[in-house]
């Protein structure tokens, strides 16, 4: 699995779930937020 996007309301545990899965599988975890990514151009 190359990447995953989790969708849901704030506070539902998306980031925690992703961190736990990455730790359990030994994969790199990088949390990104659409709100903190800035403009669409900077997100590319």
N, C-alpha and C positions, 0 to 999 in steps of 0.2 A: 504494500500500500504506500503510494508516494505521498499523498496528502489527504487531509480530511477537513471539511468545513462543517462546524457544528452550528446549528441555528436554534435559537430559542430566546425566551425572555431573560432579562438580566436577573442574576441570582439563582439560576436554575442548576448551576454546577457544571457548565460546559467546560470551563477552563480547568477545574479540578479533575473532571473525568479525563480530559486529554492528557493532563500531567501524569495521572496515575497509569494510564495506558502506555504512555511513552516510557515511563520508568520501568514498568513490568516487561516491556518488550525490548528495552535497551535502545530505543530510538531517540533521536533528537526532538526536542519540543520547543516550539517558538510560538508564543501567543501574539496574535495580531488582532487589532480592533479596527473596524471600519471607521469608527469615529476618530481614532487617533492617527489614522493613516494619512490624513490630510487630503489633498486633492487627488483626483483620479490619476493624473499624470505622475505624481510622486509615488503612487502605489505600484506602478509598473516596474 
